[in-house]
Amino acid sequence: MTRAPGNLLTVRRLLLDHLNVDPDTSRDQDLEPAEVGIVGDPAHRGGYHCGSDRVVTRDYSVVESPRDSAGLTLDAAALDVGFFEVRAGGGTHNLRSFSTWCVAQCVAGTPDTRDIREIIYSPDGRVVRRWDRLRKRTSGDNSHLWHTHFSFFRDSIKANRDQTPLFRRYLSTIGLLEDDMDRGEFLGHFKAALADPGIARLLRAIPWQYVGGGIPKDMSTLGVLNETLTLSRATAAQIGVDHVDEAAIVAGVVAGLDPVNLAERIAAALPADQAKQVADELARRMAA
């Protein structure tokens, strides 16, 4: 019969440990054990919540990717997360913000999302959306107004690959878990955000205010970029012009930059917490 694999059980335990605010009571804002599911109920047939004993003919969770067909076992390869709301790090976080954050990481291509095939979610409790790595589908049924569904490529489940890094990163981002991401892992996320064809657009979107008073001297090229944009905006305001062609300015300044080492240059110049904010902001804007 279909089994709950160890790597997804570990993710389930991680989320419950930190998002079940008061395990001794049942409150609407808590993430309860019954709201974090892996194996479909006995009537469930087909899809990532099912193992090889329950898949159907031409099951999309098997035939659309060689990663799935090669990884099919009795293990389920999906995780459902129900509604929660917690306060941490000076803000309120819930299933909606969690889901959109996870989708943004997938869009940005962070290394810890490589095994996620799809996320079915609601950003607002009114519409259902679907991020599909294979670009096959864009929505789902209305049950996803109240829970978010994660599908994992079956080969990653068969290999028992650790699936906690993305969820640990979320918990550390909102302040519920101490950030233990090492420098190499951070640079991997940051490079993924910058390895985009719209590199100029992304550079323009960097929230320079995180630098805290100016661009360090060892980033002179990026300093020129920041100063040029600032001067251009000020000049435009003085002469009453509404628009500054920032894209053209950025394109000119970054034409000689190497995107491969840009991540290291920015990360090395910023304190770790600020560099992480920049990376997260880039990922968010890429998904917008």
C-alpha positions in Angstrom: 0.0 0.0 0.0 1.1 3.6 -0.6 3.6 4.8 2.0 4.6 8.1 3.5 8.3 8.4 2.8 10.8 9.4 5.4 12.0 12.6 3.8 8.5 14.0 3.6 7.7 12.9 7.1 10.7 14.9 8.2 9.3 18.0 6.5 6.0 17.4 8.1 7.6 17.2 11.5 9.6 20.4 10.9 6.5 22.4 10.0 4.4 21.1 12.9 7.3 21.7 15.4 7.3 25.4 14.4 3.8 26.3 13.1 1.7 24.4 15.6 1.8 27.4 18.0 0.2 25.6 20.9 0.3 21.8 20.6 -1.9 21.4 23.7 -4.9 23.2 22.2 -6.7 23.3 18.9 -6.8 26.9 17.6 -7.8 28.1 14.1 -4.4 29.7 13.5 -2.4 26.6 14.5 -1.1 24.1 11.9 -2.7 20.9 13.2 -1.3 17.4 12.5 -4.4 16.5 10.5 -3.7 19.5 8.2 -0.3 18.2 7.0 -0.9 15.2 4.8 1.2 13.0 2.6 -0.8 9.9 1.6 -4.2 10.3 0.0 -7.2 8.8 1.7 -8.2 5.2 0.7 -10.5 6.4 -2.1 -7.7 8.5 -3.7 -6.5 7.3 -7.1 -3.9 8.9 -9.2 -1.6 11.8 -8.6 1.4 12.4 -6.4 -0.4 11.5 -3.2 -0.4 7.9 -4.5 2.3 5.3 -4.8 2.6 2.6 -7.5 -0.4 0.7 -6.1 -2.8 3.5 -6.7 -1.7 5.3 -9.9 -4.0 5.2 -12.9 -3.5 4.7 -16.6 -1.5 7.7 -18.1 -1.3 9.2 -14.6 0.2 12.7 -15.0 2.3 12.1 -11.9 4.1 9.3 -13.7 4.1 9.9 -17.5 4.9 13.6 -17.9 8.4 13.5 -16.6 11.1 10.8 -16.8 12.0 11.8 -13.2 8.6 10.5 -12.2 8.5 7.4 -14.3 12.0 6.4 -13.2 11.2 7.1 -9.5 7.8 5.4 -9.1 7.7 3.3 -5.9 5.0 2.7 -3.3 5.9 6.0 -1.8 3.7 9.1 -2.1 5.4 12.2 -3.4 3.2 15.0 -2.2 2.7 17.2 0.8 -0.4 19.2 1.8 -0.2 22.1 4.2 -3.3 23.5 5.8 -4.0 27.0 7.1 -1.9 28.6 9.8 -1.2 32.1 11.1 1.8 33.0 13.3 3.5 36.1 14.5 7.3 36.2 14.3 10.0 38.7 13.5 7.7 41.6 14.0 5.2 40.4 11.3 2.2 38.1 10.8 2.7 35.1 8.5 0.2 32.6 7.2 -0.5 30.0 4.6 -1.0 32.6 1.9 2.3 34.4 2.4 4.1 31.0 2.9 2.7 29.7 -0.4 3.6 32.8 -2.4 7.1 32.8 -0.9 7.6 29.2 -1.9 6.4 29.9 -5.4 8.8 32.8 -5.6 11.7 30.5 -4.7 10.7 28.1 -7.4 10.5 30.8 -10.0 13.9 32.1 -8.9 15.3 28.6 -9.4 16.9 28.3 -5.9 18.7 25.0 -5.5 16.5 23.8 -2.7 13.4 23.8 -5.0 14.9 21.6 -7.8 12.8 18.6 -6.7 9.4 20.4 -6.6 7.3 19.6 -9.6 4.3 21.9 -8.8 2.7 24.0 -6.1 -1.1 24.4 -6.1 -2.1 27.3 -3.8 -4.2 30.4 -3.3 -2.5 33.8 -2.8 -5.6 35.4 -1.3 -8.2 32.7 -0.4 -10.3 33.6 -3.5 -8.5 32.2 -6.5 -6.5 29.0 -7.0 -3.2 29.1 -8.9 -0.7 26.5 -9.9 3.0 26.9 -10.4 4.0 23.9 -12.6 7.7 23.4 -13.5 6.7 21.5 -16.6 4.2 24.3 -17.6 1.3 21.9 -18.1 -1.3 23.4 -15.9 -2.1 26.7 -14.2 -4.9 26.0 -11.7 -6.5 23.4 -9.4 -9.7 22.7 -7.6 -11.2 24.9 -4.9 -9.9 22.7 -2.0 -6.7 24.6 -2.5 -8.3 27.8 -1.3 -7.7 26.3 2.2 -4.6 24.2 1.7 -1.4 24.3 -0.4 -0.2 21.2 -2.3 3.4 20.4 -3.1 4.3 17.7 -5.6 7.9 16.4 -5.6 9.5 14.6 -8.5 9.4 10.9 -7.6 13.0 10.2 -8.2 13.9 12.6 -5.4 11.6 10.6 -3.1 13.1 7.3 -4.2 16.6 8.7 -3.5 15.4 9.9 -0.1 16.8 13.3 -0.8 16.5 15.8 2.1 13.6 18.1 1.3 13.8 20.3 4.5 16.2 23.1 3.3 13.5 25.1 1.5 11.1 24.9 4.5 13.9 25.6 7.0 14.8 28.6 5.0 11.3 29.9 5.2 11.1 29.4 8.9 14.4 31.2 9.3 13.3 34.0 7.0 10.2 34.8 9.1 12.2 34.5 12.4 10.9 31.2 13.7 14.2 29.3 13.2 17.8 30.5 13.6 19.3 30.9 10.2 21.9 28.2 9.8 22.4 28.6 6.0 26.1 28.7 5.3 27.8 31.0 2.9 28.0 28.5 0.0 24.3 27.7 0.3 23.4 31.4 0.3 25.5 32.1 -2.7 23.7 29.3 -4.5 20.4 30.9 -3.9 21.7 34.3 -4.8 23.3 33.2 -8.1 20.1 31.5 -9.1 18.2 34.8 -8.6 20.8 36.7 -10.7 21.2 34.0 -13.4 18.2 35.4 -15.2 18.1 36.8 -18.8 16.6 40.0 -17.4 19.8 40.7 -15.3 19.6 44.4 -15.9 16.0 44.5 -14.7 16.9 42.6 -11.6 19.9 44.8 -10.8 17.7 47.8 -11.1 15.3 46.2 -8.6 18.1 45.6 -5.9 16.9 47.4 -2.8 20.1 49.5 -2.3 18.8 50.9 1.0 19.8 47.6 2.6 23.5 48.6 2.0 23.0 51.2 4.8 24.5 54.4 3.5 26.3 53.7 0.3 27.9 51.1 -1.9 31.3 49.8 -0.6 34.4 50.9 -2.4 35.2 47.5 -3.7 32.0 47.6 -5.7 32.8 50.7 -7.6 30.9 49.6 -10.8 27.7 49.0 -8.8 28.4 52.3 -6.9 28.4 54.1 -10.3 25.1 52.4 -11.1 23.5 53.5 -7.9 24.8 57.0 -8.1 23.8 57.3 -11.7 20.2 56.2 -11.0 20.0 58.5 -8.0 21.3 61.5 -10.0 19.0 60.8 -12.9 16.0 60.7 -10.7 16.9 63.9 -9.0 17.6 65.7 -12.3 14.3 64.4 -13.8 12.5 65.8 -10.7 14.1 69.2 -11.0 13.2 69.6 -14.7 9.7 68.2 -14.3 10.2 65.0 -16.3 8.1 62.1 -15.2 10.1 59.2 -16.6 13.7 58.1 -16.4 14.8 55.3 -18.7 16.4 53.3 -15.9 16.5 50.2 -18.0 18.8 51.9 -20.5 21.0 53.3 -17.7 21.3 50.0 -16.0 22.0 48.2 -19.3 24.9 50.6 -20.0 26.5 50.3 -16.6 26.2 46.5 -16.3 27.2 45.7 -19.9 30.7 44.8 -18.8 29.8 42.9 -15.6 30.0 39.1 -15.3 26.8 37.8 -13.8 28.6 34.7 -12.7 30.7 36.5 -10.0 28.2 39.3 -9.4 26.6 37.3 -6.6 29.9 37.0 -4.7 30.7 40.7 -5.1 27.3 41.8 -3.7 27.2 39.2 -0.9 30.8 39.9 0.2 30.1 43.6 0.4 26.9 43.2 2.6 26.4 41.8 6.0 24.9 38.3 5.9 21.5 39.4 7.0 21.3 42.2 4.5 22.6 40.1 1.7 19.9 37.6 2.4 17.2 40.3 2.3 18.5 41.4 -1.1 18.4 37.8 -2.4 14.8 37.3 -1.1 13.7 40.6 -2.6 15.1 39.7 -5.9 13.3 36.3 -5.8 10.1 38.1 -4.9 10.4 40.6 -7.8 11.2 37.8 -10.2 8.0 36.1 -9.3 5.9 39.3 -9.6 
